Amino acid sequence: MTQPAKICVARIGAAHGVRGEVKLWPFTEDPLSLLHYGPLSTKDGARQFEVTRAREAKGHLVAVLKGVASRDDAERLNGLELYIARDKLPATQDDEYYHADLIGLAAVTAAGEPIGRVAAIHNFGAGDIIEIAPPQGATLLLPFTNAVVPTVDLTQGRVVIELPQDIEGDSPDAA
């Protein structure tokens, strides 16, 4: 399985103040690492932005982007996602993965039976959740733990899923 060429590392939010600062929502483990990746680009590569200064705020950064000097300039950037080349990211350790490397992998049982494809990785505050999209029907949201996902094989392009015996929640008979 080939790795994505670009990885989304941040999203520009609303303008902050009147001097062109923006709220920047990083998707990196260390939010301030965005200062060290060099120019960040839009997905299509048409525009590039350099983070010249940043400070941490509640859940985001307040950043200065080179060439963005006014609130109007900053407001026009709201919602833009910023990318870097995959090879600029540090190597992962064992049992660590970039979300972008997992999206699209085949999900199979331990016996090799297909379940679907990895659609997303979420974290709603209680740990990572892996979302599996089967060929038909609703997606499965499962804990991304070693017990449920014992094997991630990037070279084979698959994850092995041990489906839990019982899934808590509403019973179909309860309606």
N, C-alpha and C positions, 0 to 999 in steps of 0.2 A: 504494500500500500504506500503510495507516495504521500509525502507530507505537504500540507498547503504551502504555497510560495509566500503568502503574506498572512500575518496574524494581526487581528484587531487588538490593540493594546489600550485604547482609550476612546472616550466619546466626549466631544465638546458639548458643554451645557450652556446655560444662560450667561449673558454678560454679567460681569461683577464690577460695579463702580462705573466711572465715566472715562477712564484712561485706557480702555481696551482690554482689560483683564477678562478672563473667561473662567467659568467653573469647568473643571476637567475631571471626568470620572474615569480613573484608571482601572484597568483589568489585570494589573500585574501584582505579584506578591508584595513587592516593595513599590508603593506608589511613586516615590521620587526617582525610581529607576528610569522613568521617562526622560529625565534630563540627560541621560547618558547614552541613549540609543541613536542620537543624531536626528536628522530630519525625519518627521513622521509624515506619511502621505495618506491621501484618500485612497479608497480601494482601487479606483481606476488609475491611480498614480498621477492624475492631472494636476493636483495641488499638493504642495509640501509645506509643512509647518515646523518651525524649530521652537522648542520650549526653552526660552532663555532664563526664566525664573519661575519658581513655583513654591508655594507654601501650603502646608496641610490645613484643611478646614474640616468641618464635620462630615466625614464620609466622602470627601472629594478634595481636589486640589484647587487653589486659586492660582492661575497661571498667566504668564505673559508670553505671548507668541510673537516671534519676530515679524515685524511688518503690520501688526494689528495695533493701531494707535488710538482708536476711538471706540466709544460704546456702540456706535452704528456698525463699525467694522466687526466688532465682536458679536453683535446680535445676528449678523448674517451667517455666522458659523455654527449657530446652535443646531445640535443634532448630528453634526458631521462625525463619522467614525474615523479614527486614525490608525494606520497600519504601519508595521515594519516588516522587513524581510525575515522570514522564519529563521534563517541562519544567524541573525543578530541576537537571538535569544540564547541564554545560557543552556547548557545541556542539563537534562533532568537526571535525577538520581533514580535508583531502583524504586519501583512502585510509585513514581511521580510521573504525571503526564500533563501535557498541555491539552486543554479542552478541545482545541481545534484539531489535534491529532486523533481524538477519539470520535468526533462527529463523522458519521458515515460508515463506521466499522460494522461488520456483520455481527449480530448477536446470535449465539448458538447455545444449545444446551450442552452439558458435559458429554452427551452421546453424539454431539455433532448435528443435532436437528435444528434447523433454522427457526429463530423466533422473530427476527426483524432486523432493524438497523438502529444504531445509536443516533438519536435525533438531537439530544442536548444533554448537558450536565447543568444541574441547578444546585443552588445552595440557598435555602430559605432560613438559615440560621441554626439548624440542628444537624448539619452534616451534608455531604454531597449526595445528590440524587441523580441517578442515571435514568434518562428517558429513552425507552425503546419503542420504536414505531414498527408494529407488525405490518405485514402486507395488507391486512384488512382489519378494521375495528379500531377501538380506542388504544391510545398509547399506554404503555406500562411505566409507572414511576416506581423505581426500586432503590433501596439504599445502595450507595456506591461504597460497599465494604468488601473486605476480603472474603467474607462468608457468602455474599451474594454474587460477587464478581471475582472469582478466584484467579482468573487468568485474563490478562490483557496481552494480546500478541499483535504488536504493530506490524511486524514483518508479514504475518499471515493475513492481516487486516480483519481481525476478529476479537471479540470478547466472549468469554464463556460465562454464562449466567446460570446460577443455581437458584431456580425459582423457589421462593419460600412456600412452605406447605400451607400456611394460613396467612391470609392477608386481612388485617383488621379493617373494619369500616362497615358501611351499610350493607346489610344482607339484601339480595334481590327480592327475598320474600317479605321484607319489612314494608314494602310499598303498598 
